[in-house]
Amino acid sequence: MSKTIQMPALSPTMEEGTLAKWLVKEGDTVSSGDLLAEIETDKATMEFEAVDEGVVAKILVAEGSEGVKVGTVIAIIAEEGEDVSEAAKGGAAPKAAAAPKADPVPAKAEAPAPAAAVVKADPVPAKAADSRVKASPLARRLAEAKGIDLAAVAGSGPQGRIVKADLDGAAPVAKAAAPVQAAAPAQAAAPAPAAAPVAAQDFGIPHEVVKLSGMRKTIARRLTESKQQVPHIYLTVDVRLDKLLKLRGELNAGLASRNVKLSVNDLLIKALGVALVQVPECNVQFAGDQMLAFKRADISVAVSIPGGLITPIVTGADGKGVAAISTEMKDLANRAKDGKLKPEEYQGGTASLSNMGMFGIKQFEAVINPPQGMILAIGAGEKRPFVIDDSLQIATVMSATGSFDHRAIDGADGARLMKAFRELVENPIGMLA
């Protein structure tokens, strides 16, 4: 019997993804462990492996399809000796019926669709049994854009589900939308303003429309939610770096034989980890009517990658040596830029660190990465006039700004953390003990 391949959940929070690229085509023979496709999640592009062996009978979701819900059947695999053409026609139906989780997610989002509201008769029995037009999210969007009445399209997907390929050659039906427009004139006018902002805002300036990646959409959504829902409080301290820079030079001289070269950021990761353990009131997470208090400091470090930002995690930074942090951070950053991080390597963390000092940024306020309780923004180290022992001298100073979730962390506790961080950086031997 044929087997269905469903959109996998590549992370605990993944609800949908983009089928970025098929690595096989219909008719190919695959074995367990073979790569089938590249799936783009909100943070990375990951390879999806085959579990069963057989022949790719039919690909149901086209390459480049976005918003494919977890559990959606994306391909059919025929078993050895099975008629591939028969498997492609109807072999997926039994499997899809046995896995009802694929439909409920789209059902909630698609229930208000106007096309379903005007259907009088359903030519495909599988659709009638479900009392609505069954179509993939991509097919539904394409049908709406092209003015195609889904009720008149026969679906070739599991249980009669309409997929993108079924829309090829389907004629637009302009009258299909008329009943909805007549019944609700107020809503009918809504689509017009939706397209207006692009024309209204370009002011005749030459431009191009850049399609948002899944990562950029997620960044936009999460940071908007953070600024809207999390009350931020910002605390800034100036930190002298001279002793830290001297210690870094000495350590690098001793680590040269091991091909380890510490960056300032490696030492700051260590300092934040130790400070969070010293001030546990800041190593917390707001969780509704309760709070999570963490026993170790897992530091998420902001890394810029093509198309966005990702935060690989240095776990237990408070207890690791700086050489281990440096080696681990280089590996995480390289794999982040290649899109090869595992979900557990960038999901989680108890606090974040974002360093823009290498760009010459003197000071900034970072947005908290929910559901974490704080993020530390690091500015550039620079020579500044500084009062030392009641005399004006020149010192290398950086500004560090902590953003705290005021629901979970009081201002006084945030101030204690910033004080502890400053003292560790200005007397770095203490954090190596």
Steps between C-alpha positions, in 0.01 A plus 500: 500500500623850420620731776445872543776746578379782722642842572721432803519699822870585505475688828265488800338832404480452124146529363575553133797527268612561144582207275813671371629227268425143398814285486314217323254483213207274414624156402815512714575204726580600857628313804481576870736787577497649149442873483156586365469877530627820656247652742528866599388566856483835671868478592684272260481284189519135601527176305216247528588131480295204380391250764368230265629366172308493174433704187385861497157454344371856522615836633196685634657826622701698249850626561494849649158460662469713813281460806483121474345384827670230705329169420400594145566213258774621265581181306404135449749214510413173326630178651727265308300311239199729529353664190635854521224651288229342716672619816512853361127493416351381824750330723521799733136501606514227765807655662352848508183370661704333770683823581231760563747744656593631156163671444388663827769772487402629154132449582503768770681751285297431185149473641407865422616473136239663273520224237375241746206719600339497155543131414165335416617163376834325521602292199767309694356254758795540734427869531129453555562261785690774678238768421765737363741538212822325597809668361860559601580850629706572187219385267249710690716812470564443129131439434407822675761695305390354165126518571456121473195338663647211703161330507536431128848351525558128550771430754772244439647515851420275796125471560428718198707790635570767239870572449684754284526266200120469483467872426704483179261570216206578728299792366427803718137537606436868556144451622599270782590792725182698424273356774755583767544853370126555490443358845778695665581821313705632793739205485509499120684829499773364729727347227543838325672679791726196550681569173497877542791546746762378249392754236440773757838471666736467205456871397610408150844393623650206307490194722460126508270288712700259715315191617536437874670177599354281770779616731427869440128445559574327830742773610239764421226315685701410811661840549169680444343276764794571732468878479120485528471246781823526701555815711867578440719680752848611384809535722838619372847484654841613373760225536878533492658237276873553559552206739283272286699587186827437682377165631375405152846565356666284766251218457533501122877474531458193717231347277683553170635142503139374516391722207254682726463876469263666744286791390375772733152363439601157635604661828180707515290185453681350797452818706125512432465131585677543835308821578166324441592229748616761750170687460249215448206742520588597142548147370125453475215481253146636534241227444152637564405435862842355582868559438778266390822540699798338324791331676755560225562773242443400137600804294340558159746697286369709211664402169426684177440265207380559142134598517473552873625423848535183703601442862706184553529403866808451716359267763628530856717799416546571871683171553703473178855614446554790262696279257205259482259791449719639220525166318130430538396849390709485182344165408146622572549822302642319197219246494243775555618680187478172308149432633617178666402559864279247673181643658625434852810708423303823447174447688496567872763695689450689826632840380648655187805705406519723193832668414513772234828648617681367193287740291603798710158528667554684827175404674163343415197344665422147388152347482447207740490162330179346640442307715835596655513759777796712390748584227834681529598746224876559464641815341846575366802528725664837446756727659319750723597752768421319827539591866723240669607546862375859498709590198403541136661230291447324167338156514345254257130508582191336358132562572284197580121524516279235656138468383288332769148359504352715777226243566761259634802714589491805724715801418712452812578138405583605146735763644669234715558286191653789307723581799613136525570487125706820515705379795573167328617673181710757687656228718489201264717264706200453729284341230772248410527362852 
